[in-house]
Structures are given as C-alpha cells and as structure tokens.
Amino acid sequence: MSVTPLSPRGAAPETLLEVNDLRKHFTLGSGLFGRRARTLRAVDGVSFTVARGETLSLVGESGCGKSTVARSLMRLFPPTSGQVVLAGRRIDDLSAGTLRPLRRHIQMVFQDPFSSLNPRMSVRSILAEPIRNFGLAKGSADLDARLGALMERVGLPRDALGRYPHEFSGGQRQRIGIARALAAEPDLIICDEAVSALDVSVKAQIVNLLQDLQKELDLALLFISHDLAIVEHMTHRVAVMYLGKIVEIGPRRDIFLAPRHPYTRALLSAVPVPEPGAGRERIVLKGDVPSPIAPPPGCRFHTRCPHAFDRCRVEEPTLDSVGNGHLAACHLNEAAPARAA
C-alpha cells in the first residue's frame, strides 16, 4: 500500500476545536426486579485540541471509546459532562435550534460507506441536501456548479450524479461520503474508521484524497482508527485511548519513536515493520480489557501492564508533560527516561 508521507508542519495555527474533560456515560438496566441500574463509562474525562489544518488521530483497541468521542462531538450522543468549544464558541450546551446552523462547520465520514448513504436517494440528492439545508447555493445554476465541483474534487465523474449508491464500489461510495461532508463547507471533518472497511489499495487512495483535500481547503481532521500504519503516514499528532481515557498524546514522531506509556508501546509493537526480516519485540498484553462498567482503581491499565507496581493499583496517574507537547499518564515517567519503541 502506498500512502503519501505527511510533510512537516510549520508554525502552530490557531485552535479550532477544544475538548475539555468530556464524559459520556450510559445508564444500563431499569432497576426492575430489584436490579440496580449500572453506569457504563464509555468516555470518562477526555481533553484535547485540534488546530486549523491539523490532523489529530485518535487510536486504541475496539471498545476504548473512540467512536463515542466522535458521536459526542457531533451531538449524536449528548455529552454527560465536559465542554466542546468550536472556533471559540461552546457548542455542547446549545439547544438543537441554536446548534443547527453551526453543524456545517463540523462534519463526519462514517465507517460503512453503504449504510451511511440513503439507498433511495441519488448522489445528486445526497450531495444537494446539506447545501440546501445550510442555504449555501444562490440558485439552481449555482447548486449544479457546486455538485459538479464536489464530484470532481473527490475523483468521480459529474455524470454519475444521477446514479444511486448501490451502483458504486465501496471506495467510490466512501468518496461520495467525503463529498457529502465537503458539501457543507466544514472546518473540521471527523473520520470515524473511514478506511477500515476498504481494500488495502483503496485505503491508500482515500487517505491520499483526504490529505490532498486538507491541503487544498485547510481542513482539520479528527482521524479515528485502529490502523497505526495508516495513522503514521497521515497524522500530525496522535492521542491514544484506553478504557475511556487518553493515556498518551503528542506529535506523531514522538509517539512512534519514543512512546512513554506501556500501552502505546504494546500497540506499536503489533504494527508490521516495513522491511522484511527487521526485528521488533512483540509485546503481548495479558488478560482482557476491563469492563467500562467497573473500571479498576488506580491506573486503568495496571491489570495488563507488565511494569505495574503498588502505586499503579491505587493512584490514577495524571496526563503530564514529558516534553515537546508530549503528554503521558504513567507513574513510570516520574523516574524513568524516554524509551524507544
């Protein structure tokens, strides 16, 4: 798979999205027959920022809360608590009516390009819907011009506007999903496992398309994925989630070359090395991920961590700086130097 390497970033641009102590808890059970309701802590205190034109990748095992973060930001799930600030304006506490015109600034591309598109609507109708909803076109001629430009921008022919989703391949459907997100002229696009359902060669095409669009339109991307090989090629910064919390966040190079959390090192050890025969120690984590209904005390990773000691079992580590905008939540960092992966 060939993916265009990401060029180095220049001076830090302004913050577009700021997430402060975001939590999303679900109540399970109704208390019938004497059963007590239980709380599932899907997202349990997550904070990060995304700058204009930046890609932040959110990674971790399935069930760690990545997609719940995305849906909470989009208000598909109302957050339990915390703050979401978009372009300087808090949006998590807005009424539906007040939020509606602001939705065009943050759009989403979903994992399954087939189920996320209405099979009864033509591509023209799918792409025209956000343009009409947000009043972006100045008439039918302007609408037609916008639709044609969107198709060309994502690498599809204009004459395919009259076709329906089932008439396209998986990669082409995902291009339609990207075009639908672009139709609203957003500042930020959330890609929730947007390439995981695609063939390897098609993944590279979609990733390269997203990078080209980012440069052309100065888009910010929140790229949610479990594929660290893809993440390494397309991101500026990486945030690693485990059991509802961010355990490490920092620049791409620091995360991949000098991770400071045992969980990050374990994830990276599973990434295939580019040269056949190159050595890399495989770190196999013991046990299963604990339930978010009853997370362990102290560090949530201590039940699987090969380096856990007594303090880890009783005191939760804070996400502290280890230098260069790199933060990690691990007691080992208070005494240990950086370790290379």
KENUTI-36022 format. One record per residue (C-alpha): z, y, x. Coordinates in steps of 0.02 Angstrom, whole numbers, padded with zeros to 5 digits, always signed. Each point is the difference from the previous one (the first is absolute). Layout:
# residues N
ZYX/...
# end
This chain:
# residues 341
+00000+00000+00000/-00049+00170+00071/+00101+00151-00049/-00026+00173+00073/+00151+00045+00109/+00099+00151-00056/-00015+00155+00108/+00158+00085+00064/+00079+00133-00110/+00012+00181+00053/+00135+00123-00052/+00109-00057-00144/-00067+00069-00167/+00106+00054-00147/+00098-00125-00103/-00089-00050-00161/+00117-00132-00070/+00188-00008+00026/+00102-00146-00067/+00189+00015+00006/+00119-00146-00033/-00116-00080-00128/+00077-00140-00102/-00072-00112-00133/+00119-00125-00080/-00043-00118-00141/+00129-00066-00123/-00020-00186-00033/+00076-00090-00147/+00062+00070-00165/+00178-00060+00007/-00027-00126-00141/+00118-00151-00013/+00122+00080+00119/-00124+00020+00142/+00021+00159+00100/-00152+00106+00036/-00052-00002+00183/-00081+00135+00106/-00151-00036+00108/-00010+00130+00140/-00187-00003+00032/+00001+00166+00094/+00171+00053+00062/-00001+00165+00092/-00171+00032+00079/-00045+00164+00086/-00161+00050+00090/-00132+00136+00011/-00189+00001+00002/-00094+00146+00077/-00168+00067-00057/-00139-00104+00074/+00121-00134+00061/+00007-00186-00031/+00173-00076-00018/+00001-00189-00017/+00140-00087-00094/+00018-00180+00057/+00114-00150-00027/+00010-00171-00078/-00045-00030-00182/+00141+00055-00114/+00072+00131+00118/-00036+00142-00122/-00162+00075+00068/-00096-00003-00164/+00153+00060-00097/+00004+00153+00113/-00183+00033-00043/+00025-00019-00187/+00155+00109+00005/-00095+00139+00088/-00136-00012-00133/+00135-00001-00136/-00066-00166-00065/+00182-00048+00028/+00121+00144-00030/+00111+00014+00155/+00184-00042-00024/+00049+00142+00118/-00061+00099+00148/-00129+00137+00021/-00189+00002+00017/-00073+00166+00058/-00189+00024+00000/-00071+00156+00086/+00169+00085-00013/+00030-00040-00183/+00121-00131-00062/-00089-00119-00120/+00120-00144-00032/+00096+00094-00135/-00146+00080-00091/-00039-00038-00182/-00159-00098-00036/-00089+00156-00060/+00047+00104+00152/-00044-00142+00119/-00171-00036-00076/-00102+00139+00085/+00084-00041+00166/-00052-00183-00004/-00172+00045+00066/+00078+00040+00169/+00065-00178+00025/-00111-00148-00044/+00009-00187+00028/-00115-00143+00050/+00065-00168-00059/-00004-00173+00078/-00114-00088-00123/-00162+00099-00021/-00048-00101-00155/+00157+00009-00106/+00023+00185+00040/-00169+00045-00076/-00031-00003-00188/-00134-00135-00026/-00060+00086-00159/-00038+00164+00087/-00153+00038+00105/+00023+00070+00174/-00057+00168-00068/+00139+00000-00129/+00130-00061+00125/-00039+00140+00123/-00026+00134-00131/+00170-00030-00081/+00109+00086+00133/-00126+00141+00020/+00008+00036-00187/+00189-00026-00010/+00032+00132+00132/-00140+00118-00053/-00088-00004+00168/-00181+00007-00060/-00083+00159-00064/-00122-00088-00115/-00106-00156-00015/-00111+00045+00147/+00151+00028+00112/+00076-00164-00061/-00160-00096+00041/-00006+00079+00173/+00180-00046+00033/-00026-00180-00055/-00153-00021+00111/+00091+00077+00148/+00149-00117-00025/-00112-00153+00000/-00087+00054+00160/+00166+00044+00082/+00064-00178-00021/-00165-00081+00049/-00068-00049-00171/-00169+00047-00078/-00004+00134-00135/-00100-00112-00115/+00147-00122-00010/+00098+00121-00111/-00061-00087-00157/+00062-00172+00055/+00166-00083-00041/+00136-00064+00119/-00046-00183-00019/-00173+00038+00070/+00072+00045+00171/+00074-00098+00145/+00185+00015+00044/-00033+00124+00140/-00113+00105-00112/+00132+00002-00137/+00128+00063+00125/-00121+00139+00048/-00006+00045-00185/+00189+00003-00002/-00001+00118+00149/-00131+00109-00084/+00109+00009-00156/+00146+00059+00106/-00111+00129+00087/-00066+00065-00167/+00164+00093-00030/-00017+00090+00168/+00172-00058+00060/+00100+00050+00154/+00080-00172+00017/-00063-00174-00039/+00119-00147-00008/-00086-00162+00050/+00106-00144-00065/-00063-00155+00093/-00174+00072-00029/-00088-00120+00119/+00106-00158-00014/-00110-00080-00134/-00162+00026+00098/-00094-00107+00126/+00031+00039+00183/-00167+00088+00031/+00017+00101-00161/+00178+00052+00049/-00068+00085+00155/-00132+00092-00101/+00128+00067-00124/+00122+00050+00138/-00138+00093+00091/-00051+00084-00164/+00179+00059-00028/+00009+00070+00176/-00166+00091-00021/+00056+00074-00166/+00165+00054+00076/-00088+00096+00139/-00128+00075-00118/+00121+00054-00137/+00163+00021+00099/+00081-00132-00110/+00174-00068+00026/+00018-00188-00022/+00152-00106-00039/-00066-00170+00051/+00104-00146-00063/-00039-00164+00083/+00068-00160+00076/-00150-00013+00118/+00063+00076+00162/-00166-00027+00090/-00083+00118-00125/+00146+00121+00005/-00008+00014+00189/-00179+00062-00008/+00014+00128-00139/+00171+00080-00003/+00087+00147+00082/+00177-00056-00039/+00081-00160-00063/+00152-00026-00112/+00073-00177-00003/+00091-00055-00158/+00124-00141-00022/+00091-00039-00162/-00025+00170-00079/+00035+00107+00153/-00098+00074+00145/+00069-00078+00159/-00119+00084+00123/-00126+00142-00005/-00098+00085+00136/-00168+00034+00082/-00121-00146+00002/+00002-00020+00189/+00190-00004+00009/+00016-00125-00142/-00130-00120+00071/+00044+00015+00185/+00188+00032-00004/+00077-00052-00167/+00186+00034-00012/+00049-00113-00145/+00008-00191+00009/-00090-00016-00167/-00146+00106+00063/-00011-00105+00157/-00006-00158-00106/-00140+00070-00109/-00102+00053+00150/+00020-00168+00085/-00100-00079-00141/-00151+00114+00025/-00145-00094+00083/-00031+00060+00178/-00176+00071+00033/-00035-00105+00155/-00007-00190-00019/+00134-00080+00107/+00103+00159+00017/+00185-00035-00010/+00123+00069-00126/+00170-00067-00045/+00004-00052-00182/+00163+00048-00084/+00037-00115-00147/+00130+00071-00118/+00123-00125-00072/+00048-00007-00182/-00071+00091-00150/-00001+00182-00047/+00161+00034-00098/-00011+00046-00183/-00014+00187-00039/+00120-00038-00143/+00138-00039+00126/-00048+00073+00170/+00118-00049+00142/+00131+00123+00061/-00025+00094+00163/-00174-00011+00071/-00112-00083-00129/-00094-00091+00138/+00154-00077+00083/-00016-00167-00093/-00166-00032+00091/+00021+00102+00159/+00014-00099+00163/+00099+00144+00079/+00128+00032-00139/+00181+00026+00049/+00160+00037-00096/-00034+00183-00032/-00168-00040-00079/+00087-00103-00135/+00113+00140-00061/-00080+00169+00044/-00171+00054-00059/-00098+00085+00141/-00074+00171-00030/-00180+00046+00035/+00025+00096+00163/-00118+00077+00126/-00048-00100+00154/-00114+00139+00062/-00174+00073-00032/+00014+00000-00189/+00044-00185+00005/+00148-00057-00107/+00081-00171-00018/+00148-00069-00096/+00080-00122+00122/+00171-00001+00085/-00079-00074+00157/-00087+00166+00036/+00165+00086+00034/+00017-00093+00165/-00168-00083+00037/-00157+00080+00076/-00171-00016-00083/-00076-00173+00002/-00185-00035+00005/-00074-00120-00126/
# end
